[in-house]
C-alpha cells in the first residue's frame, strides 16, 4: 500500500515518553532543547505536562496503551482504549493541565493490541527516526515520533515550511508506514535586532556602536 500523508488542522519531534517522572524528563530535555526550535523552558514544560497527564491516566486505569506527547502545549493522545467513554475521558484529562494549549485526540477504540503489535510499531518508529537522521533536509531533533498500527504521528517545530514537508515525506518512505499524520508547525519568526540607524545615541553607546 502506498503511504498517505495527512495534514491535520493548521499543523501540517527523540520520542519523549509520558511515563517518565517529570523531574527526570525535564532534566533530559535540556541538552536536546538547546539545539531545537523550541526553547529549553518550553521543552521542560512540555515534559512536565506529558508526565502529569500520563500519570493521571494510569491512576484511572485502563490507559496502559495510550501514549502522550506534548510539544509547545499541543497534547497528542494516541493508542487504544476499550470504549468511547474512555476516549472522551482521556481528552478531558489532557485538558485538565494548565499548560495544555490544544489537544489532538488520535486514540482508537479497540481491544488491547498485545505485545507483538506494540513491537511492530516501535520498529516503524525506529525506521522513521533513522530516515529523519539521515535526511539533509531535516533536523531530526526537532521532531517527536509516535506510531500506532502503522500510522506515524509527527510532532515538533520546524524551522521552515520546507522542513515541515520534508519531514512528512521522509517519514512516509520508511518501511511499514501506512500513513503519516503531521502536527508539526513552523517556528514563528524571531524578532530581528534593530539596526543601529534606528537607535538613539544612548542605545548606540550601550551597544558600542556610537560614532566617535
Secondary structure by P-SEA (a helix, b strand, c coil): ccbbbbbccccccccccccccaaaaaaaaccccccccccaaaaaaaaaaaaaaaaaaaaacccccbbbbbcccbbbbbcccccaaaaaaaaaaaaccccccbbbbcccccccccaaaaaaaaaaaaaaaaaaaaccccccccbbbbbcccbbbbbbbbccaaaaaaaaaaaaacccccbbbbccccccccccccccccccaaaaaaaccccc
